[in-house]
Amino acid sequence: MGESKDQQVRYVVEGAALSVLAARVEALSAVKTTLELNFNSVWRRWGPAKAFPSLARAVDPGNLFYLALHRSEGRRWGAGRWQIDGPWARPCLAEGWELSEIEECLEQFADERASADEWRRFGELYVGKFQDGEIQRQ
């Protein structure tokens, strides 16, 4: 698709926010090593990762994810973003979307690189890496 590294990373961060919400999770621990290591563990095994070469070939894709997650807080465009709330990283839907519409939002967000089902799987795998005290469920 000819996307830049930043565009690919932003898209993955957005997809991760939607997929975590689809997994019925309202917050994850915002501890850098936790977010990064859990991301790396899932990313390297997630089939569609190869469609995002800037992350797939990175030495530490979790660090790219972590940095972009923090930058996403101020964004108002796109389907999803993250908000840092003290010790928590909270996935958020874009304005105009309600949490009850997460499935529809995810379907509209998905493209040829990763289907809505593949993003849901990513979310399940990612939240599954967090311990009880590192996650807040809806």
N, C-alpha and C positions, 0 to 999 in steps of 0.2 A: 504493500500500500504506500510505501515511501514515507512513512511517518518518521518524525524525528524521535530520538531517544526520550525527550521530555514528553512528547505526545503519547508514546507507548506507556510510559510509566504512569502518567496521569490517568490514562484509560484503565490500567490495571488497578490503581488505587480506587477509582470510582467503582469498578466492578467488584472489588473486595468489599467496599462499603455496602453495596446492594446485596451481595451474597451473604454477608454477616447478618444483615437485617432479615433476609429470607430464612436464615437459620434460627430466627427468633431470639437473637441476642441483641441487647441494647448497649452493651459496653464491654470492652476488653481492657486489660491492664495496659497502661500507656508506657510501661517500662521498656526502654529501647531494646535491650537484649531479648526480652520476651517476645516482643512484636517481630523483631528481625529473625531470630532463630526459628520461631514457629512458622513464619512466612517461608524461610528457606527450605525447611523440611517438607512443606506441602508443595511449594513451587517446583521443586526439582522432580516431583512425581506426577504433577498435573499435566496431562496430555497436551492441552492447548497452549502451554507455556512456550512452546517452540514458535508459535505465531507472533511472539513478542521478542524478537531477537535481541533487542537492547537489554532486556532483563535476562533472557535465557542464557546469553553468553557472558553475563556479568559475573565477576568473581564473587561478589556479595550482593545478590539481588535484594536481599532483605534490607540492606542499608539504603538502597535506592527507594524501596517501598516506604521505609520509615521516614525519610526526608520528605518525600512527596506527600505522604499522609499528613504531615504537619503543615505543609504548604496548602493543602486542600481546604483547610478550615475557612479561609476567607473567600472561597469561590462561591458564587451564587448560580453559576451556569452548570450544566451537566445534570445527570440524574442523581448522583450521590456524592457525598463528601464526608469528611471526618471532622469532629470537634474534640479538642483536648479539654477535658474537664477535670483538672487536678490530676489524680492518679489514673484517670480513665480516658480511653479513646472511644468516642461515641460515633458510630456511623449515623449519617443523617440523609434523608431524602431531600432532593431539591424542592424549593418552594413550589407549591401547586400540587404536590403529591402527598397523599395520606398513607400512613403505614399499612392500612388495610388494602392499599393498591400496590404493594411491593411486588407481587407476582406480575402484574401488568407492566409495571415499570421495568422489571428485569427482562421481560419479553421484548420490550421496545429497545432496551439497551443492547441486548445480545446482537452479534453479527456473525459473519462467516468465520471469524477467528475463534469464537467461543459461543456456543449456544447458551440459552437460559439454563438448560439442564446442567451443562458443564460448569457454569458459574455457581449454580446451587451446590454442586458437588464440591467445588472449591471452598465455598463457605462452610459446608459441613466438615470438611477435612481441617480447615483452618481453626475453627472454633473448637474442634475436638482436641487440639493440641494444648489448649489452656487448662490449667488446674482450676479447681472450684473457686478459690479466692481471687482468681485472675479474670473472672468472667461474670457478667450480670445478664441473666436471661430475662426475656420479656414476660 
